[in-house]
Amino acid sequence: MPSTRRTLLRCVGATGASVALAGCSQLSRLRGPDEPPPSGVDRLPDPGNSARGATGDWSTFGCNAANTREVGDGEAPVDGVTERWRVEVPQFTHQAPVVAGGRVYQPDADTLRVLDAAEGTELWTVEGVGTVPLIWNDVAYVSTGAAIRALEADTGEQLWERELETPGRVTVPSTRAGEQLVCGAGERVVALEPDDGTIQWDREVFGQVQDHPAVFMVHWFVIATQAGMVYLLDRDGMGGRRWQLPAEPTAPPSADTDSVYVNCRNGTTYTLMGDGVGLSDSGINWRVDTGWADRGIAVADDLVLVANGQELQAVDTESGERHWEYDIGDWRHTAPAYGRDTVFVGGDRLHALDPTPGDSPGGGPAVRFEREFAGRVGPGPVLDDGTIYVVAQVDDETYALLALK
């Protein structure tokens, strides 16, 4: 896969790779992080480009249509944060919000709360919805477990509901540029018309479909099931590829312009496709023992970033080489977010890291800033409009959704 980042500068140690890795990490912390790029971008990503984003907002579980967890607006606080507002949430809140159109969508148990992104005031709620929605064109598409429901984003008013008769669960949908909503209904994949929920096509697969399919190479939907199957389906539901992985995926797949990345419950991250692997080849390009990544993996700047409940790991997208590991503390409910050459992740605190100091991923990471709270940090963080949203323990028995900028 061609590098979009730079020519890689790698540390080489005479006594082995582990010594070289440690030496590079120590060097990066001595020299500090690189200067981040200016905030913002000249132009927001094209919604049809699956590798960059759905709308430019954090509009779905993995930020964008490809679940890369990289913001498309180029805005992120890299020099430290101050608290804008906080809203108390239950201690068992284990899902990060999505943020789009000036609204924050936070699931609490079986209730979806929608907050004003500027002030944290509650705008509306809907019961019977316990997962984050997909936001597209000011419509929130939610799953009730038995149906897909379209809600007006400003008021929560129901626009339509489509029940899908199935012995399994109806999942949160994905979209490519709003052409159709693709979701799971038990062991079926269903495509719906966004305007009224009309079924466009459905296809049977093996295993309960997981939430939030990824979009790959513009027109493929990446479908993962609890049986360890991964499918490529086109916009008409026709199959292009399938893989059988040895364990259930832990989270929705992610994709860049060349490959699909899946983390499984055997503690392994797999890349499917890859540079030089055509659609007719069903092999796995590489696999790395990274541990579980329950809340999703990030793919940005030629790195796969995995938070496994103990540490954050950076793996090269092309080779599968592990460039570095960074201790984040014992907390599984966090996943990396990426913006302005910075990876943000929770754990024992909020960490903001330069993953490639000195233009070398092998020498990373270097700390940009850290922010401590009363306890663990996560679910989240997620990024939108230069603000970090994260759930954190703020007192002995108090947890809150925080907006930090």
VOGU-3710 file (C-alpha; in Angstrom, 3 decimals, decimal comma):
1> mpstrrtllr> 0,000/0,000/0,000  1,532/3,353/-0,926  2,427/5,546/2,047  0,419/8,730/2,424  2,579/9,821/5,308  6,274/9,907/4,553  9,288/7,679/3,940  9,498/5,617/7,107  12,579/6,052/9,264  13,110/2,932/11,322
11> cvgatgasva> 15,345/2,370/14,325  17,595/-0,659/13,998  19,150/-2,275/17,067  22,051/-4,696/16,939  20,670/-6,842/19,754  17,200/-7,464/18,311  13,875/-5,933/17,459  12,665/-5,640/21,078  15,738/-3,607/22,071  15,329/-1,410/19,004
21> lagcsqlsrl> 11,681/-0,792/19,833  12,506/0,213/23,404  15,319/2,479/22,255  13,139/4,237/19,720  10,388/4,823/22,285  12,839/6,317/24,787  14,288/8,572/22,096  10,851/9,822/21,058  10,020/10,828/24,632  13,307/12,696/24,956
31> rgpdepppsg> 12,761/14,748/21,819  9,026/15,235/22,327  6,183/15,338/19,812  6,324/16,964/16,397  4,557/20,228/15,708  0,965/19,356/14,761  -0,528/20,566/11,483  -2,767/23,650/11,506  -6,339/23,090/12,591  -8,912/22,425/9,879
41> vdrlpdpgns> -8,864/21,349/6,253  -9,327/23,243/2,995  -12,258/21,028/2,054  -14,329/18,492/3,986  -14,184/14,880/2,753  -16,463/13,752/-0,029  -19,307/11,703/1,522  -18,849/9,188/-1,286  -15,230/8,524/-0,346  -15,586/5,671/2,127
51> argatgdwst> -12,044/5,881/3,471  -12,425/9,453/4,738  -15,903/9,921/6,141  -19,658/9,838/5,954  -20,372/13,540/6,556  -17,339/15,136/8,230  -19,009/14,717/11,648  -18,563/11,784/14,047  -21,815/10,505/12,597  -21,640/6,792/13,388
61> fgcnaantre> -19,926/4,295/15,706  -16,541/4,490/13,942  -16,821/8,189/13,012  -17,288/7,613/9,286  -18,509/5,157/6,680  -15,294/3,133/6,884  -15,166/3,029/10,723  -11,635/4,454/10,739  -12,181/6,636/13,839  -10,369/9,487/12,078
71> vgdgeapvdg> -12,143/12,845/11,901  -12,423/14,408/8,476  -12,463/18,073/9,552  -8,817/18,180/10,693  -9,769/19,762/14,015  -8,670/18,471/17,412  -7,242/19,998/20,619  -3,565/19,043/20,707  -2,175/21,352/23,410  -4,446/20,396/26,307
81> vterwrvevp> -8,133/20,711/27,106  -10,511/22,548/29,407  -13,948/21,333/30,403  -16,872/22,970/28,596  -19,653/20,976/30,262  -20,489/17,681/31,913  -23,662/15,575/32,153  -23,947/12,764/34,665  -24,415/9,263/33,200  -24,947/5,832/34,792
91> qfthqapvva> -21,843/3,968/35,948  -22,634/1,090/33,559  -22,554/3,342/30,486  -20,189/1,470/28,168  -20,925/3,150/24,824  -19,337/6,311/23,476  -21,609/8,926/21,883  -21,852/10,030/18,286  -21,771/13,764/17,550  -23,185/15,388/14,424
101> ggrvyqpdad> -25,053/18,517/13,447  -24,442/20,191/16,801  -26,015/17,316/18,761  -24,554/14,620/21,002  -26,302/11,227/20,969  -25,527/9,302/24,157  -27,116/5,879/24,851  -27,864/5,191/28,523  -29,151/1,632/29,056  -32,346/1,500/26,919
111> tlrvldaaeg> -32,707/5,269/26,462  -31,035/7,459/23,840  -30,362/10,972/25,163  -29,758/13,795/22,706  -27,862/16,822/24,020  -26,927/20,221/22,657  -23,228/20,014/21,737  -22,545/23,623/22,769  -24,077/23,546/26,265  -24,894/19,916/27,163
121> telwtvegvg> -28,584/20,674/27,696  -30,997/17,855/26,922  -32,947/18,297/23,680  -34,959/15,068/23,559  -34,882/11,399/24,490  -36,256/8,190/23,036  -36,840/4,997/25,004  -36,234/1,484/23,726  -32,982/2,468/21,969  -29,768/1,311/23,650
131> tvpliwndva> -27,186/1,797/20,910  -25,731/4,776/19,064  -27,507/5,822/15,868  -26,344/6,582/12,357  -26,801/10,284/11,556  -27,349/11,301/7,947  -28,943/14,479/6,509  -30,377/15,508/9,897  -32,040/12,133/10,416  -31,087/9,723/13,216
141> yvstgaaira> -31,475/6,086/12,163  -31,759/3,920/15,285  -32,291/0,247/16,051  -34,875/-0,897/18,588  -33,587/-4,459/18,331  -36,600/-5,474/16,245  -36,902/-2,532/13,837  -35,103/0,394/12,228  -36,641/3,738/13,120  -35,943/7,105/11,461
151> leadtgeqlw> -36,118/10,109/13,806  -35,985/13,799/12,963  -32,667/14,914/14,477  -33,920/18,286/15,684  -36,981/17,070/17,596  -36,862/13,265/17,824  -40,137/13,028/15,908  -40,568/9,637/14,248  -40,493/9,772/10,444  -40,934/6,052/9,797
161> ereletpgrv> -40,314/2,618/11,293  -39,563/-0,653/9,536  -40,023/-3,860/11,517  -37,926/-6,769/10,278  -39,356/-10,127/11,251  -36,398/-12,223/12,296  -35,404/-14,549/15,153  -32,283/-12,444/15,681  -31,442/-8,830/16,405  -31,839/-5,880/14,040
171> tvpstrageq> -28,580/-3,907/14,010  -27,691/-0,258/13,595  -27,323/0,515/9,880  -24,515/1,959/7,805  -24,691/4,010/4,634  -22,554/5,076/1,722  -23,476/8,669/0,862  -27,096/8,106/1,858  -27,876/5,798/-1,072  -29,280/3,029/1,157
181> lvcgagervv> -29,246/1,840/4,755  -27,553/-1,539/5,197  -28,201/-3,397/8,457  -28,420/-6,866/9,902  -31,630/-8,682/10,812  -30,528/-11,864/12,526  -28,746/-13,886/9,851  -29,907/-11,616/7,025  -28,429/-8,451/5,560  -31,107/-5,951/4,562
191> alepddgtiq> -30,889/-2,738/2,528  -33,549/-0,081/3,166  -34,582/3,071/1,346  -33,554/5,994/3,637  -36,660/8,055/2,846  -39,313/5,558/3,920  -37,678/2,275/5,002  -38,742/0,303/1,923  -36,727/-2,903/1,586  -34,461/-2,741/-1,467
201> wdrevfgqvq> -32,901/-6,194/-1,084  -32,018/-8,785/1,524  -29,505/-11,602/1,617  -28,954/-14,530/3,948  -25,572/-14,971/5,666  -24,144/-17,304/8,313  -24,332/-15,965/11,872  -25,951/-13,007/13,583  -24,885/-9,853/11,746  -22,974/-7,344/13,872
211> dhpavfmvhw> -23,688/-3,625/14,106  -22,190/-0,932/11,897  -20,933/-2,555/8,665  -18,005/-0,705/7,089  -17,874/0,661/3,534  -14,826/-0,400/1,516  -13,470/0,733/-1,874  -16,523/2,950/-2,471  -19,150/0,302/-3,197  -18,527/-2,734/-0,950
221> fviatqagmv> -20,244/-3,196/2,401  -18,150/-5,211/4,874  -20,465/-7,461/6,882  -19,153/-9,289/9,973  -21,105/-11,947/11,876  -20,828/-13,538/15,291  -19,906/-16,801/13,552  -16,616/-15,235/12,429  -17,729/-14,742/8,823  -16,804/-11,564/6,949
231> ylldrdgmgg> -18,544/-10,775/3,659  -18,137/-8,158/0,937  -21,542/-7,266/-0,537  -22,137/-4,686/-3,247  -24,965/-2,132/-3,350  -27,258/-4,759/-4,923  -26,491/-7,387/-2,279  -24,273/-9,459/-4,568  -21,271/-11,095/-2,926  -17,700/-10,235/-3,840
241> rrwqlpaept> -15,722/-12,108/-1,182  -16,065/-13,943/2,085  -13,657/-15,016/4,795  -14,011/-17,418/7,699  -12,081/-16,125/10,697  -11,257/-18,449/13,622  -13,125/-16,395/16,242  -15,968/-13,905/16,627  -15,082/-10,281/15,823  -14,993/-8,077/18,906
251> appsadtdsv> -16,186/-4,913/17,148  -17,259/-3,653/13,721  -14,617/-3,921/10,973  -12,610/-0,929/9,762  -11,360/-0,238/6,236  -8,982/2,031/4,366  -8,414/2,330/0,625  -6,718/-1,082/0,350  -7,651/-3,379/3,215  -10,226/-4,449/5,771
261> yvncrngtty> -9,179/-4,791/9,425  -10,946/-7,046/11,934  -10,129/-7,711/15,584  -11,334/-11,050/17,000  -11,905/-12,644/20,394  -8,816/-14,811/20,032  -6,833/-11,596/20,592  -5,730/-11,307/16,960  -6,155/-8,446/14,486  -6,436/-9,544/10,849
271> tlmgdgvgls> -6,028/-7,610/7,625  -8,060/-8,897/4,690  -7,255/-7,999/1,076  -4,107/-5,877/1,312  -1,658/-4,561/-1,251  -1,412/-6,865/-4,245  -4,291/-9,095/-3,133  -7,143/-9,128/-5,655  -10,842/-9,738/-5,174  -10,460/-13,330/-6,325
281> dsginwrvdt> -7,942/-14,162/-3,571  -9,585/-15,133/-0,276  -6,454/-15,125/1,878  -5,461/-13,109/4,938  -2,665/-10,621/4,307  -1,322/-10,488/7,871  -2,337/-11,155/11,457  -0,950/-9,743/14,712  -1,528/-10,691/18,335  -2,901/-7,392/19,673
291> gwadrgiava> -5,393/-8,525/22,321  -9,094/-7,666/22,271  -10,303/-4,294/21,027  -13,873/-4,257/22,299  -14,716/-0,682/21,267  -13,267/-0,647/17,762  -9,902/-0,027/16,121  -8,631/3,100/14,400  -6,950/3,188/10,994  -5,083/6,411/10,218
301> ddlvlvangq> -1,784/7,601/8,782  -0,812/4,065/7,676  -1,284/2,726/11,220  -3,768/0,336/12,802  -4,296/1,554/16,378  -5,598/-0,999/18,895  -6,489/-0,358/22,550  -6,681/-3,755/24,229  -7,561/-2,886/27,824  -3,947/-2,596/28,950
311> elqavdtesg> -2,070/-0,734/26,247  -2,382/1,066/22,952  -0,571/-0,612/20,063  0,416/0,801/16,668  0,729/-1,688/13,776  1,850/-0,907/10,226  -1,061/-1,272/7,786  1,124/-2,681/5,015  3,443/-5,120/6,788  1,736/-5,902/10,107
321> erhweydigd> 4,897/-4,811/11,929  4,183/-3,641/15,483  5,855/-0,240/15,799  5,168/0,475/19,471  3,103/-0,259/22,583  2,018/2,314/25,165  0,594/1,594/28,630  -2,851/3,176/29,138  -3,982/1,354/32,290  -6,482/-1,394/32,982
331> wrhtapaygr> -9,715/-0,347/31,239  -11,311/-2,081/28,294  -14,020/0,472/27,455  -11,975/2,881/25,357  -10,896/3,107/21,723  -8,544/5,464/19,880  -9,714/8,550/18,020  -7,456/10,315/15,513  -7,135/13,930/14,355  -4,358/16,467/13,607
341> dtvfvggdrl> -1,605/13,836/13,683  -2,684/12,924/17,206  -4,231/9,795/18,672  -6,532/10,257/21,672  -7,375/7,344/23,961  -8,701/6,794/27,481  -7,738/4,310/30,165  -6,299/5,539/33,467  -6,515/9,105/32,071  -7,074/10,893/28,770
351> haldptpgds> -3,951/10,435/26,639  -3,063/12,556/23,596  -0,092/11,118/21,691  1,957/11,865/18,602  2,150/8,366/17,067  5,041/9,204/14,707  7,487/11,627/16,379  10,352/12,557/14,116  8,297/11,176/11,200  9,025/7,660/12,466
361> pgggpavrfe> 6,283/5,347/13,730  9,025/3,061/15,032  10,063/5,830/17,433  6,616/6,540/18,854  4,704/7,563/20,663  5,421/10,973/22,209  3,039/12,582/24,683  1,286/15,783/23,620  -0,749/16,069/26,837  -2,547/14,027/29,478
371> refagrvgpg> -5,647/14,844/31,545  -6,465/12,982/34,752  -9,868/12,587/36,419  -11,030/10,786/39,557  -10,861/7,393/37,842  -11,066/5,659/34,504  -11,643/7,401/31,181  -13,841/5,852/28,504  -16,102/5,046/26,676  -14,702/7,282/23,993
381> pvlddgtiyv> -13,036/9,543/23,271  -14,709/10,798/20,103  -13,975/14,047/18,257  -16,173/16,617/16,548  -15,616/20,271/15,662  -12,420/20,423/17,708  -14,056/19,055/20,874  -13,350/15,767/22,656  -16,331/13,900/24,121  -15,592/11,174/26,636
391> vaqvddetya> -17,195/9,377/29,568  -15,058/9,502/32,714  -15,275/8,805/36,426  -15,361/12,286/37,974  -15,943/11,325/41,637  -15,945/8,194/43,797  -19,352/7,041/42,531  -20,065/9,576/39,779  -19,554/9,203/36,039  -20,134/11,920/33,465
401> llalk> -20,106/12,594/29,766  -17,605/15,421/29,339  -17,113/17,931/26,529  -13,450/19,024/26,491  -11,891/21,618/24,237
//
